[in-house]
Amino acid sequence: MREFITYEWFTIFIVLALVSVVIAKSLHSLRFNDFLYVVGNSKYLKIYSRDQKFIDTFDGFLFFNFTVCLSIFIYFCYAQFVETIEFNLISFLKLSFAIATILIIKVLVERLVASLFEIDNIIDDYLFQKTTFKNYSGLILLVANLFLIYTNSAPEIIIISVICVICLLNLIGFYSSFKTYQNTINLNLFYFLLYLCALEIGPYILLYKIIRDYNV
C-alpha cells in the first residue's frame, strides 16, 4: 500500500510537470525548438539573451518543471543511497518550496550584486545561460523520473548516469561563460572566487542540509 500511495502522488506531480512543459512549448513553440538544441549550439543563447525579461513565462514554466522533477529525483536518490523513507506529501512540498526559494533568492542576490558593481550586462548574460542549462536539466530529470517510477530498470544506474550528465551539462555552460568573460575574470580574480564561494557554492550547501534532514 505504501508503494501505491507514493507512485500515485508522483504520477500527479509528473503530470503537472509535463503540463508546464507543454504550456511553455505552446506559448513559445519556436523558442522551445531552439531551446532543445542549446547544447553545442549557441544560437539560442545569442538570440534570446537579448530579449530577457524580469518575469519570463517560458523560463517560469520550465523552472516549475525543474523544481518538481528535482524534488522527485532527490527523493529517489535519498531512498536509494541513504534509507528507504515513506512518502510524505507535506515533506515533499516543503522540499520543493525550499529548492524554488533558494534558487530564486540566489538569482535576486546575484542581480543585486551586479547592480552594485555595475556589471549588469555580464551577470544578465551569465544568469540567462545558467537558467537555460538548469531548465534543460529539468527535461533530463523529467525523463529520468519516468524511468525511475514506471520501469524496472536499475535505479542506481539511472541515478548515477543522470547526475553525471547534468554535471557535465552545467560544466559545459560554466566553461562557456568563463571563456566568454575570461579577460574580465582574470582582472578580477579575487572577486570571482569570492562570488563562487558565496553565491555558487554556499546556496547548494544550504540545500544539501535541507535534503539531509528531508525525513525529519
N, C-alpha and C positions, 0 to 999 in steps of 0.2 A: 504494500500500500504506500509506503514512503516513496518508493521509486516512481510510482504512478503520479503522485502529487507533484513531485519535483519536476518531472518531464511535462506535466500539464502546464505548470506555470512557465516553464522555459518555452514551450510552444507559443504561449500568449506573447511573451516578450520578443521571441524571434519574429512573429507575425508583425508586431509593432515596428521592429527594426526594418523588416522588409518593406513595410508600408512607407516608412520615412525615406528609404532609398528610392522607391517608386515615385513618390511625390517629388523628390529632388530631380529625378530624370524627367518627369512630366513637365515640370516648370522650366527646366533648363536642359532640354534634350541635347542641343548642340554642345553645350559646355560639358555635360556628362560624358558624351562620347569622347571629347578631347581629354577629359579627366582620366578615363580608363587607360590612356596611353601615356600618362605623365612620366612613368618610369622609363628612363632612357630617351625621353623626348622633352625638350624644354619649351615646346610650343605653348602648352597650356600655361606654364608659369609666366612666360613673356606676355601673352595676350591678356590674361585675366588679372594679373597683378596690377595692371594699370586701372582697373575698374573696381578696386577694393571698396567695400562699404563697411561701416562700423557694425551694422547688423546685416548679414548676408543670409538669405533664405536657403540658398544652395548649400553653403557650408553648415548652416544651422541644422538642417535635416540630416546631413551626413554625420555631423557631430553627435546627434542623438543616437544614430545607429552605432557609432563608435563607442559611446558610453555604455549602452545596453549590452553590446556584444563583448566589450572588455569585461564587464561585470560577470557575465555568464562564463567567459573564459577563465577568469580568476577563480570562480567557484570550482570549476573542473580541475584547475591546477592545484588548488588547496586540497580538494578531495583526493586527488591522485597522489600527491607527493608529501602531504602533511598528515592529514587524517580525514576519514570519511565523516561528513557532517550532514545533519538533517537540514533540508532546505527550509529556510525561514524567510517569508516574504518581507517582513519588516527589516531584517538584517540586510537582505539583498537590496532593498530600496535605499537604505542608508549608505551602502557601499556605492551604489550608482550615483547617489546625490553627492557623496564625498568626492568621487572621481570628477564629476562635472564641475563642482565648486572649485576644487583645487586648480583644475586646468583653466577655468575662466578667470579666476583671480590671478593666476600666473600671467595670462595674456594682458590683463589690465595693468598689472605692475610693470610688465615689460614696456607697455606703451607709455606709462608714466615716466619710466627711466629714460626712454627715448626722447620724450619731450624735454625733460630736464637737461639732457646733454645735447639737445638739438641734433639728433641723428634719426629723425622720424622716418626719412625715406629708406634708410638702410634697414632699420628694425621692421618697418612695414613689409618690405620685401621678404625679409627673413621669416617673419611671423606667417606670412602668406604661404611660404614654402613649407614651413613646419606644419601648418594646418592642413595643407594639401596632402602631405605624406601621412599625417595622422589619420585623416579621413580615408585615405587609400588603405591604410592598415585596418580600418574598420570593416572594409569589404572582405579582406582576407579573414578577419576574425569571424565574420558572418558565415562564410563558407566552412571554416573550421568547426564552428559550433554546430552546424548542421550535421557534420560527420560525427562529432562527439555525442550528440543527442540521439541521432536516428540510425546509426550504424554500429556494427560490432567490431569496427576497426580498432587496432591497438591504440588506446588513448595516449600512452606515453610517447609513441612515435609522432602522433599528430601534434601534441602539445609542444614537444621539443622542436619539431620541424617548423611550426608556426612561429615560435619565439625566435628562431634563427632567421627566418625570412623577414620578420618585422624589424628585427635589429639591423639586418643588412639593409633593408629598405630605408630606415631612418639614418643609417650611417651614410648612405648614398646622398640623401638630402642634405645632411650636415656638411659633408665634404664639398658638395656643390656650392653651398653658401660660403664655406671657408675659402674656396678658390675664387669666388666672385669678389669677396671683400678682403683678400689676403693682405694687400698693401695696407689697408686701414687697420686690420687686426695687428699686423706687425708693429705699427706705430703706437698702438695702444694695448700691448700685450697684457700688462698688469690688469687693466680694466676688463679685458676679455676673459682672463682667468677668474677674476672676481665675479663676473657675470655668470660664468659656467657653474661656479660653486653655489652662488646664491639663488639663481633663477632657473638653472637647468637641473642641477643635481639635488638641491635642497627639497623642492616640492615632491620629488619622487621618493625621497627618504621618508617624508611625511606620509605619503600614500602607502609605502611599504608597511609602516607601523599600523596603519588602519587595516590593511589586509591581514597582517599578522594577528590582529585582535578580532578578525571577522566573526569568529564563532562565539564571541563574548556576548 
